[in-house]
Amino acid sequence: MATLKFKDPSPYKQELPKAPVADFLYSSFLKDIALQQAERGTAVQMALFGVGRAGSIHLSALAHNPRVKLLYIVDDVQEKWDAIRQYWKLDDTVFLCSNDADKVFLDPRVRAVVVATPTNTHEWIVTTALNHGKDVFCEKPVAESISSAEHCYKQAKKAGKLLFCAFQRRFDPAFNNIKERVRSGEVGHVHTIKTCSRDAQLPSLEYLRSSSGIFHDTAVHDIDLICWILGEYPTCVATQASTLTPEIAEIGDYDTVVITLQFPSGTLGIIDISRLSSHGYDQRIEVFGPRGMLTSSNERPMHGIESHIGFQGGNTMPIYYSFPSRYKMAYLNEMEHFLDILQDKAKPTIMGHETLAVSKIASACEESARTRQFVQLQWEPEYIPPN
Ligand SMILES: NC(=O)c1ccc[n+]([C@@H]2O[C@H](COP(=O)([O-])OP(=O)(O)OC[C@H]3O[C@@H](n4cnc5c(N)ncnc54)[C@H](O)[C@@H]3O)[C@@H](O)[C@H]2O)c1
């Protein structure tokens, strides 16, 4: 009877606790159950360029999205068209080869274009779409070089259209939580911030050849994440890079990279990247400051299961295998954000100057790897993010 004195009145007589904001899937369920039709607006008419790995991820976010009408899919792999149409039930979507892409650009119904083609094709598709008055969602990197990316953003400004670069990690619930907590001062002034990004699967050599290299293809995600969390850009970077896979050496790229970044406030950043991780898609972050540390460890598709068999010790389930599963929510959230912008429900959270800054930092890191020197970076006032 020692605890009887703690007995509360019936839960039916009390106000029940609300779902925590951290349960983002429950928040989404609440929207569905409230049938918030007004929030969905009129369907945005769109076209998708490229249905490879990234394109398939975006197709899954577009195909049955009540906020979208997918008018066109452009991809030269014609033998896949019927299967894609049947699988996603895209009876009204027109499939085109890239040399017929004019039909998309000249169709006034097409409001926006999603670009998920190889990086070396982005600049032409992006600028042509913008020049024809379409808003553009483009996979990272927007273009192969800073000058090409600048050209794309100049065209966007000239056309008065949106060019949105898809850095999906900003839309990952865990990384959002870390950012908000860092910005609310939980760890104080950040002393060090570390990311680790290791791909479980080696990309195909064909992909690597058109990827614009590990710094612009992969490091840009980590650079963007760190700068977005800190709200500042580095003034000095130093990189060590190796190529441990002979086929990647043959195409002149690296597969293992460590980057250090020094920020104006004194914070140090460390990025650890590898093209191949045998234990799964290794994606972690740690933010350390005088008041403590925040970490986001690897997530698992099934996280509640643990086994204790014989004397093997405790075993959990494997971590996610690759980006389509690890960042599934992030990809969905970024597409919803793009639609929110088009429907005037949100302002873009990834600005052109941020994308260009990331590209400039990636180039500096690459230069440091090749020259084995520290590389200094200077920033014009328009690149300094507000606090
Ligand atoms: N954000 C991420 O996590 C992420 C992940 C993977 C790839 N990406 C980016 O997505 C882009 C595509 O990469 P991927 O891995 O999907 O490549 P992929 O090779 O798997 O797919 C590319 C697709 O584009 C098609 N294509 C090629 N040229 C075309 C053209 N001119 N017009 C229309 N379609 C064309 C190809 O037939 C293919 O189906 C790259 O820029 C890459 O950096 C981003």
The ligand as an SDF file (V2000), in Angstrom:
LIG
                    3D

 44 48  0  0  0  0  0  0  0  0999 V2000
   20.0070   13.6270  -52.9380 N   0  0  0  0  0  0  0  0  0  0  0  0
   20.4320   12.3770  -52.9650 C   0  0  0  0  0  0  0  0  0  0  0  0
   20.4790   11.6960  -51.9570 O   0  0  0  0  0  0  0  0  0  0  0  0
   20.8440   11.7870  -54.2810 C   0  0  0  0  0  0  0  0  0  0  0  0
   21.0500   10.4120  -54.3820 C   0  0  0  0  0  0  0  0  0  0  0  0
   21.4180    9.8870  -55.6130 C   0  0  0  0  0  0  0  0  0  0  0  0
   21.5930   10.7260  -56.7060 C   0  0  0  0  0  0  0  0  0  0  0  0
   21.3960   12.0600  -56.5630 N   0  0  0  0  0  0  0  0  0  0  0  0
   21.5700   12.9740  -57.7100 C   0  0  0  0  0  0  0  0  0  0  0  0
   20.5510   12.6520  -58.6590 O   0  0  0  0  0  0  0  0  0  0  0  0
   21.0620   12.7790  -59.9790 C   0  0  0  0  0  0  0  0  0  0  0  0
   20.8240   11.4490  -60.7160 C   0  0  0  0  0  0  0  0  0  0  0  0
   21.5280   10.4250  -60.0540 O   0  0  0  0  0  0  0  0  0  0  0  0
   20.9930    8.9060  -60.0930 P   0  0  0  0  0  0  0  0  0  0  0  0
   21.8040    8.1700  -59.1010 O   0  0  0  0  0  0  0  0  0  0  0  0
   19.5240    8.8640  -60.0080 O   0  0  0  0  0  0  0  0  0  0  0  0
   21.4530    8.4980  -61.5640 O   0  0  0  0  0  0  0  0  0  0  0  0
   20.9180    7.2770  -62.4200 P   0  0  0  0  0  0  0  0  0  0  0  0
   21.9770    7.0110  -63.4220 O   0  0  0  0  0  0  0  0  0  0  0  0
   20.4360    6.1780  -61.5460 O   0  0  0  0  0  0  0  0  0  0  0  0
   19.6260    7.8610  -63.1680 O   0  0  0  0  0  0  0  0  0  0  0  0
   19.6670    8.8720  -64.1200 C   0  0  0  0  0  0  0  0  0  0  0  0
   18.4650    8.7060  -65.0490 C   0  0  0  0  0  0  0  0  0  0  0  0
   18.3930    9.8470  -65.9150 O   0  0  0  0  0  0  0  0  0  0  0  0
   18.1610    9.4060  -67.2540 C   0  0  0  0  0  0  0  0  0  0  0  0
   18.6830   10.4310  -68.1600 N   0  0  0  0  0  0  0  0  0  0  0  0
   19.9580   10.6160  -68.5800 C   0  0  0  0  0  0  0  0  0  0  0  0
   20.0380   11.7230  -69.3560 N   0  0  0  0  0  0  0  0  0  0  0  0
   18.7890   12.2330  -69.4240 C   0  0  0  0  0  0  0  0  0  0  0  0
   18.2220   13.3770  -70.0560 C   0  0  0  0  0  0  0  0  0  0  0  0
   18.9780   14.2240  -70.7630 N   0  0  0  0  0  0  0  0  0  0  0  0
   16.8960   13.6030  -69.9220 N   0  0  0  0  0  0  0  0  0  0  0  0
   16.1200   12.7620  -69.1930 C   0  0  0  0  0  0  0  0  0  0  0  0
   16.5970   11.6620  -68.5600 N   0  0  0  0  0  0  0  0  0  0  0  0
   17.9190   11.4220  -68.6750 C   0  0  0  0  0  0  0  0  0  0  0  0
   18.8430    8.0520  -67.3460 C   0  0  0  0  0  0  0  0  0  0  0  0
   18.2930    7.2670  -68.4000 O   0  0  0  0  0  0  0  0  0  0  0  0
   18.5590    7.4740  -65.9540 C   0  0  0  0  0  0  0  0  0  0  0  0
   17.3280    6.7650  -65.9300 O   0  0  0  0  0  0  0  0  0  0  0  0
   22.5360   13.1480  -59.8430 C   0  0  0  0  0  0  0  0  0  0  0  0
   22.6450   14.5420  -60.0230 O   0  0  0  0  0  0  0  0  0  0  0  0
   22.8950   12.7930  -58.4080 C   0  0  0  0  0  0  0  0  0  0  0  0
   23.8740   13.6670  -57.8620 O   0  0  0  0  0  0  0  0  0  0  0  0
   21.0120   12.5950  -55.3870 C   0  0  0  0  0  0  0  0  0  0  0  0
  1  2  1  0
  2  3  2  0
  2  4  1  0
  4  5  1  0
  4 44  2  0
  5  6  2  0
  6  7  1  0
  7  8  2  0
  8  9  1  0
  8 44  1  0
  9 10  1  0
  9 42  1  0
 10 11  1  0
 11 12  1  0
 11 40  1  0
 12 13  1  0
 13 14  1  0
 14 15  2  0
 14 16  1  0
 14 17  1  0
 17 18  1  0
 18 19  2  0
 18 20  1  0
 18 21  1  0
 21 22  1  0
 22 23  1  0
 23 24  1  0
 23 38  1  0
 24 25  1  0
 25 26  1  0
 25 36  1  0
 26 27  1  0
 26 35  1  0
 27 28  2  0
 28 29  1  0
 29 30  1  0
 29 35  2  0
 30 31  1  0
 30 32  2  0
 32 33  1  0
 33 34  2  0
 34 35  1  0
 36 37  1  0
 36 38  1  0
 38 39  1  0
 40 41  1  0
 40 42  1  0
 42 43  1  0
M  CHG  2   8   1  16  -1
M  END
$$$$
